[in-house]
Amino acid sequence: MFKVTPYRPGAGLAPRYLAGRDEDIENITQIFEALTMGIPTQSIVFSGLRGVGKTVLLNKLQQIAEENEIFCQYIEIEDSNNFISKIAACSQIFLRQVSAIEKFRNLVSKPLEALKSLVISFDPDASTFSLSIQDRELYQSGNLTQSLTEVFTTMGETAYKTNTPICFFIDEIQYMRQKELGSLIAALHRTNQLGYPIMIIGAGLPKIYKMLSDEKSYSERLFMYKEIGSLTENQSKRAIEIPAKQFGVSYTESAIAKITDITDGYPFFIQQLCQVVFQRAEKNPIDIDDVEDSIPEFFSTLDIGFFKVRYERCSEMDKKFIFAMVKCGELPCTISNVANNMNKSVSSISTIRAQLINKGIIYPVRYKELDFTVPQFDGFIKRLDEYKQWCEEVDKLKADK
């Protein structure tokens, strides 16, 4: 039987109470105020594992930016979609907004021309601008960095003259093509040098720091980096208790401790487990027995959804690589231990490693060490019959030798 709960597990769904992000929200609110005053600001990049609430935080910050009359656009990068088409669409929305004001209408011609060149050159499938073949040749450019920089600087100039700061919120940055990421960094860098009010708040998996630094050395000064992790015990307690209080329900201390322990303080896991507990509990306060009775359903829900959707993206060789990581026993693990568990050389599995990193399943932690981007993914793998069978086969091969 369905029972309404105050918890909201889901991809990017904002919980009724956003725990543990007060400091980040306060700091960035101050940055927004500086941006509206024409004071140059650094852009910001959040990184973290799946389920820590990066998208939720981006959505909250976008809401605050809009309240400060900053022009905002949210862009989610997908491995199958082109960033250029999305940034162009967002830029057009800004230009339409500016051109709707009579006294600013003459300011949109320069950025519009730059936008035409960007779209025609690097988004050939777009039908945004209807131009003749001769006109298309006029706008054709072979340099993405130059074209995107022209778009950003002309838009920045318009933003400055109209007193309309711009903030692009870019989620899943790790899926950006390296060439596009480098062009974006260069365009933002030039815009900052000119003092124009454009900034980016991005989010992605831990690999994005290396992607940014590998592309442009000055990206370390261009962005403020912030790692988003699991909640502390006190933050977890508030995430558990405060939503339930609105329903007149409370938890015993032992129940809260158990939830925090099972979820490791990851916000999505807290929302998911508390939803199951809240739906099943028949007494108030909710105690540790209610939590323990809910744990099997909690893991079953994660296994058929949160974990499985990522596991199914893997090829058979990807899965064997993942099995070998889990068999190492402790994470992060070294690539050499993974190769040993697969009975292969390190060089022969380097391509699989790269594929799994590109798919956002694993990430490099330190030199030659790897971990999963999904918290508790190793526990899910250990519950799979496929993994158990693979371990038996591997152990038998080693014993036969």
VENDAMO-V926119 format. One record per residue. N is the residue number from 1. OMEGA is omega in radians with two decimals (none if undefined). Layout:
# VENDAMO-V926119
<<N | OMEGA> <N | OMEGA>>
This chain:
# VENDAMO-V926119
<<1 | -3.13> <2 | 3.13> <3 | -3.14> <4 | 3.12> <5 | 3.11> <6 | -3.08> <7 | -3.00> <8 | 3.05> <9 | 3.13> <10 | -3.12> <11 | 3.09> <12 | 3.11> <13 | -3.13> <14 | 3.06> <15 | 3.12> <16 | 3.04> <17 | -3.13> <18 | -3.04> <19 | 2.94> <20 | -3.09> <21 | -3.07> <22 | -3.10> <23 | 3.12> <24 | -3.12> <25 | -3.14> <26 | -3.13> <27 | -3.09> <28 | 3.03> <29 | 3.08> <30 | 3.10> <31 | 3.10> <32 | 3.13> <33 | 3.10> <34 | -3.13> <35 | -3.14> <36 | 3.11> <37 | 3.13> <38 | 3.13> <39 | -3.13> <40 | -3.11> <41 | 3.03> <42 | 2.98> <43 | -2.98> <44 | 3.06> <45 | 3.06> <46 | 3.05> <47 | 3.11> <48 | 3.13> <49 | 3.04> <50 | 3.02> <51 | -3.13> <52 | 3.06> <53 | -3.14> <54 | -3.12> <55 | 3.09> <56 | 3.14> <57 | 3.10> <58 | -3.12> <59 | 3.11> <60 | -3.13> <61 | 3.09> <62 | 3.11> <63 | 3.14> <64 | 3.12> <65 | 3.13> <66 | 3.08> <67 | 3.09> <68 | 3.10> <69 | 3.00> <70 | 3.08> <71 | -3.06> <72 | 3.00> <73 | 3.13> <74 | 3.14> <75 | 3.03> <76 | 3.13> <77 | 3.06> <78 | -3.07> <79 | -3.14> <80 | -3.06> <81 | -3.07> <82 | 3.12> <83 | -3.08> <84 | -3.13> <85 | -3.10> <86 | 3.14> <87 | 3.11> <88 | 3.13> <89 | 3.12> <90 | 3.13> <91 | 3.11> <92 | 3.11> <93 | 3.11> <94 | -3.10> <95 | 3.08> <96 | 3.14> <97 | -3.14> <98 | -3.08> <99 | 3.11> <100 | 3.11> <101 | -2.98> <102 | -3.04> <103 | -3.13> <104 | -2.99> <105 | -3.10> <106 | -3.07> <107 | -3.01> <108 | -3.04> <109 | -3.12> <110 | 3.12> <111 | 3.12> <112 | 3.09> <113 | 3.12> <114 | -3.13> <115 | 3.08> <116 | -3.13> <117 | -3.14> <118 | -3.08> <119 | -3.09> <120 | -3.09> <121 | -2.94> <122 | 3.02> <123 | -2.99> <124 | -3.13> <125 | -3.10> <126 | 3.08> <127 | -3.06> <128 | -3.10> <129 | 3.10> <130 | -3.09> <131 | 3.06> <132 | 3.13> <133 | -3.14> <134 | 3.12> <135 | 3.13> <136 | 3.11> <137 | 3.12> <138 | -3.09> <139 | -3.05> <140 | 3.10> <141 | 3.14> <142 | -3.07> <143 | -3.09> <144 | -3.12> <145 | 3.14> <146 | -3.11> <147 | -3.13> <148 | 3.09> <149 | 3.11> <150 | 3.10> <151 | -3.09> <152 | -3.09> <153 | 3.12> <154 | 3.05> <155 | 3.12> <156 | 3.11> <157 | 3.11> <158 | 3.11> <159 | 3.13> <160 | -3.08> <161 | -3.13> <162 | -3.11> <163 | -3.14> <164 | 3.13> <165 | -3.12> <166 | 3.03> <167 | 3.05> <168 | 3.07> <169 | -3.03> <170 | -3.11> <171 | 3.13> <172 | -3.10> <173 | -3.06> <174 | 3.13> <175 | 3.11> <176 | 3.02> <177 | -3.04> <178 | -3.13> <179 | -3.14> <180 | 3.12> <181 | 3.12> <182 | 3.12> <183 | 3.11> <184 | 3.13> <185 | -3.13> <186 | -3.14> <187 | 3.13> <188 | 3.13> <189 | -3.14> <190 | 3.12> <191 | 3.10> <192 | 3.13> <193 | -3.12> <194 | 3.09> <195 | -3.12> <196 | -3.03> <197 | 3.05> <198 | 3.07> <199 | 3.12> <200 | 2.93> <201 | -3.06> <202 | 3.10> <203 | 3.12> <204 | 3.14> <205 | -3.06> <206 | -3.11> <207 | -3.04> <208 | 3.13> <209 | -3.13> <210 | 3.12> <211 | -3.11> <212 | -3.09> <213 | 3.11> <214 | -3.05> <215 | -3.13> <216 | -3.10> <217 | -3.08> <218 | 3.13> <219 | 3.12> <220 | 3.10> <221 | -3.11> <222 | -3.08> <223 | 2.87> <224 | -3.10> <225 | -3.14> <226 | 3.11> <227 | 3.12> <228 | -3.09> <229 | 3.12> <230 | -3.10> <231 | 3.03> <232 | 3.13> <233 | -3.12> <234 | 3.10> <235 | 3.10> <236 | 3.14> <237 | -3.14> <238 | 3.10> <239 | 3.13> <240 | -2.97> <241 | -2.96> <242 | 3.09> <243 | -3.10> <244 | -3.13> <245 | 3.12> <246 | 3.08> <247 | -3.13> <248 | -3.11> <249 | 3.11> <250 | 3.12> <251 | 2.98> <252 | 3.14> <253 | -3.13> <254 | 3.10> <255 | 3.12> <256 | 3.14> <257 | -3.13> <258 | 3.13> <259 | 3.14> <260 | -3.13> <261 | -3.10> <262 | -3.06> <263 | -3.06> <264 | 3.10> <265 | 3.11> <266 | -3.02> <267 | -3.13> <268 | -3.14> <269 | 3.10> <270 | 3.13> <271 | -3.10> <272 | -3.12> <273 | -3.13> <274 | 3.08> <275 | 3.13> <276 | -3.14> <277 | -3.08> <278 | -3.14> <279 | -3.07> <280 | -3.03> <281 | -3.14> <282 | -3.14> <283 | -3.13> <284 | 0.13> <285 | 3.05> <286 | -3.09> <287 | -3.03> <288 | 3.11> <289 | 3.10> <290 | -3.14> <291 | -3.10> <292 | 3.11> <293 | -3.07> <294 | -3.03> <295 | 3.12> <296 | 3.12> <297 | 3.11> <298 | -3.14> <299 | 3.11> <300 | 3.12> <301 | 3.11> <302 | -3.07> <303 | -3.07> <304 | -3.13> <305 | -3.01> <306 | -3.12> <307 | -2.99> <308 | -3.10> <309 | 3.10> <310 | 3.13> <311 | -3.08> <312 | 3.07> <313 | -3.04> <314 | 3.02> <315 | 3.14> <316 | 3.11> <317 | 3.05> <318 | -3.09> <319 | 3.12> <320 | 3.07> <321 | 3.12> <322 | 3.10> <323 | -3.12> <324 | 3.07> <325 | -3.12> <326 | -3.12> <327 | 3.08> <328 | 3.06> <329 | -3.13> <330 | 3.13> <331 | 0.00> <332 | -3.13> <333 | -3.12> <334 | 3.12> <335 | 3.13> <336 | 3.09> <337 | 3.08> <338 | 3.13> <339 | 3.13> <340 | 3.13> <341 | 3.11> <342 | -3.10> <343 | 3.14> <344 | 3.07> <345 | 3.14> <346 | -3.10> <347 | -3.08> <348 | -3.13> <349 | -3.10> <350 | 3.12> <351 | 3.12> <352 | 3.10> <353 | -3.13> <354 | 3.13> <355 | -3.13> <356 | 3.07> <357 | 3.14> <358 | 3.11> <359 | 3.13> <360 | 3.13> <361 | 3.11> <362 | 3.07> <363 | 3.11> <364 | -3.10> <365 | 3.06> <366 | -3.10> <367 | 3.09> <368 | 3.08> <369 | -3.05> <370 | 3.03> <371 | 3.13> <372 | 3.09> <373 | -3.12> <374 | 3.12> <375 | 3.08> <376 | 3.12> <377 | 3.12> <378 | 3.09> <379 | 3.08> <380 | -3.14> <381 | -3.13> <382 | 3.14> <383 | -3.11> <384 | 3.06> <385 | 3.12> <386 | -3.13> <387 | -3.12> <388 | 3.12> <389 | 3.13> <390 | 3.13> <391 | 3.12> <392 | -3.14> <393 | 3.13> <394 | -3.13> <395 | 3.13> <396 | 3.11> <397 | 3.14> <398 | -3.14> <399 | 3.13> <400 | 3.13> <401 | none>>
